[in-house]
């Protein structure tokens, strides 16, 4: 019987295969490691691992190689690094110098730790440094010191601005504490490490001095991901401390998850001290095993064993010790109860034996249930975030992303329904549902057009977030309302509902006592878009300009993307309120921002999608402004870029729509320059494609409007070329679509001042006043 196709694999088998594939990828030439790792794995999983390896080998042949420059000593430090003034040096080590920095740009007061790193980066590596810094900026966790900013100085020195943390190393902070308290502190650190691993980021230099404990008992991890930023192939740079480095790292291997597990084992060994607790010592021994294959497969497995130890259950580190060990653990957990019934056991041995065995089984069942809960949690995070982030940068992967998201949703639903789920898990469920809704149907992002399912998941996410107390719940509710507003205005044109969502988001984001600064520009962008749809252009422009005055996000790429959205709102409002010529300048600003972003992040999927859309907006405005020759050149380039985006992900309905729009605009530019024969077939094909899209999804207002616009554009080319009858038929058909939108309550004020206004003018010119009047009914 042939092995199952990948899409037919059981979700747990797929998760196991992906985890094994990653571990084997870290040791590609170690046959002994491979044999031991796969020795007890079921054949179906092994076959899936082999399929993944074949796929990776094919992809790997096409991957380019970067060559970072070698390490150079630091020169005199500058007085200013980015927006931070260097105040005093507070440390120096194998990675570089650490300075206390004070923000000096006047936006707000802030103290940071500025790290000047030894490595000098070649141009290609510098681009990678910027990209990886963007990834690390998303590493938001209460136990990880945040990356605030970073960049490369003119002399090539990379720098990072990290959150300034006050605290003591974990070994000093836990000295003299009871063992259970010390392990509880350690688990905080381990959970932060596991969170980072779920984002595909390893630490590579875990040690007590990088794990600080504040006066309030909160653990903070420092220097996360610096190895990832610099690249493990930088000659002469070893971001590790030998006393806490695994044998593989000392031998020169690149940092992987197993190395962080090893380092955590050594940290835990230091906290355990001279403890005689055999279970805890077994956990330490497994975590710091010499052979990577003998260690815990993940930090989550290490944490799960520590929880078993804390609760008195048998630990997986001693799983081979047999039934006698498990019975002793049971007695240890119930020492007093067992002592009180000794005499009864002697008298009722048979009954007691049955009861004891049943009770042990019940305890084991509860432990297994907790373990299954953690497995479901890990699988959901892996599929939705780890795998999803990877697949986003792979061509033709959207359907696989949806499948991974669909499987993960089953896990998320199960987690959300669990009454005993901790708040952190509920928050993960909300974030997962927000991500899933984005992939399913968020306009402006790669999606499959599953808007109904996306809206359901956003509603569920908000309801779950409402049950999460504190700052985490507030931020998740605000994000959910912003996402609901975006999809509601773009897909449904339901302006009252959008107003309600944005009002609730505003109350959370602009709360004077607890503002959510990083979402303020997002809110202005969504509110500005609503005002454009409502035809309230002056308000839209004011809202967009207020957004540009709000503090930008810390991540440079995110800041540019939101800035272009706000700039687009200014340009769009100018176009509809004042005409095409005044709108040309703000549209040029938008396109220039995205061209610069494309140079900085050439492989970023979002930037690649936004740039042809900006060319479309500027090109169509130039046509209306009488500059058709320049418009044709810009739109021709936009068509090529849009085709590349569609080729990268053919299943993305938004990309297909953007290509259709850009081709139609290019045809209009061709017509305006006298190339009517080339323009008509393009526009006729676009109209037919949009008709099919509208008929397949009649509930999507955007598709109906697109079809009407395409018909009108075709008429605009036919009429001057002498095909007036054909043009008027297309105008009539377009008017009928707009009339249907009016009749069903899906009409927007933007239509009156935009497409429908132009349609009425064309009908009055070419088809007579009677037809123009018909579009008003």
Number of C-alpha atoms within 10 A of each C-alpha: 3 4 12 13 10 12 11 9 16 14 15 14 16 21 20 17 23 19 16 20 20 15 21 20 15 15 17 12 10 11 11 10 18 17 11 12 16 16 11 9 13 10 12 15 23 19 16 23 23 13 16 16 17 12 11 13 11 10 11 10 8 8 8 6 8 13 14 20 18 15 16 15 11 15 8 6 13 9 10 14 21 16 16 21 20 21 14 11 15 12 12 13 10 12 18 17 18 22 20 20 25 20 18 16 11 8 10 8 9 13 18 23 23 28 24 23 25 23 25 23 25 15 14 13 20 22 18 21 22 20 19 18 25 20 17 22 17 14 19 14 15 13 21 23 21 24 26 19 21 25 19 20 15 7 10 18 21 23 22 23 25 24 18 17 19 10 17 19 18 26 21 13 18 19 13 10 11 10 16 12 11 19 20 14 19 23 21 18 23 22 17 21 26 23 22 21 20 17 19 20 25 24 25 30 25 26 23 23 16 17 24 27 27 16 11 7 13 14 27 25 27 24 21 24 23 23 23 22 21 24 22 18 17 18 13 12 18 19 24 20 16 12 10 23 23 26 17 17 19 15 9 11 15 18 24 21 23 26 27 28 30 28 24 26 24 23 21 25 19 15 23 20 11 9 11 9 11 10 21 22 19 15 25 24 19 23 30 29 18 14 14 23 19 17 24 24 17 17 25 20 19 27 19 17 23 24 17 18 19 15 11 16 22 22 24 20 22 17 11 9 12 9 10 9 15 18 16 14 19 20 16 13 14 12 12 10 10 15 11 10 11 12 11 10 15 10 10 11 13 11 10 15 12 10 12 15 12 12 13 16 12 12 14 16 12 12 17 12 12 15 16 12 17 17 17 19 19 18 22 27 24 22 25 25 23 17 20 23 15 13 17 19 15 14 13 17 19 24 18 15 24 18 15 23 27 17 18 27 20 12 20 26 14 14 22 20 11 12 7 9 13 12 15 11 17 22 20 17 27 27 21 23 28 25 19 27 27 25 26 27 24 26 19 18 18 22 26 19 20 15 22 13 14 25 21 13 24 25 18 19 26 21 14 20 25 13 14 19 10 8 11 13 20 20 18 21 25 24 24 26 24 26 23 25 26 25 23 22 20 20 18 17 22 18 19 12 15 23 17 13 20 25 17 14 24 21 12 20 24 15 12 9 6 11 15 17 15 17 23 22 26 23 27 25 28 23 25 30 29 27 22 22 20 17 21 18 25 16 16 28 24 16 24 28 19 16 23 19 11 17 15 20 19 16 20 18 20 13 15 19 18 19 23 22 21 28 25 26 28 26 26 25 27 23 21 17 17 12 15 21 16 15 24 22 13 19 28 18 17 26 23 16 18 22 18 13 19 18 11 17 18 14 12 15 17 18 21 20 22 23 22 29 23 25 29 29 25 26 31 24 25 23 23 17 16 14 17 23 15 15 28 24 15 21 29 23 16 25 24 14 21 29 21 16 22 21 15 18 22 18 18 23 21 21 28 18 19 23 26 24 24 29 25 29 30 29 28 30 31 25 22 21 15 13 13 18 14 13 23 23 14 18 26 16 16 25 24 14 16 23 19 13 18 19 13 11 13 13 13 19 17 16 21 22 20 22 25 25 25 27 28 29 27 26 30 24 24 22 18 14 15 10 12 17 14 14 26 23 15 22 29 23 17 26 26 16 19 26 18 14 16 14 11 9 11 17 20 18 14 18 16 15 13 14 18 22 14 17 25 22 14 21 25 15 12 19 20 13 13 10 18 22 12 14 21 13 12
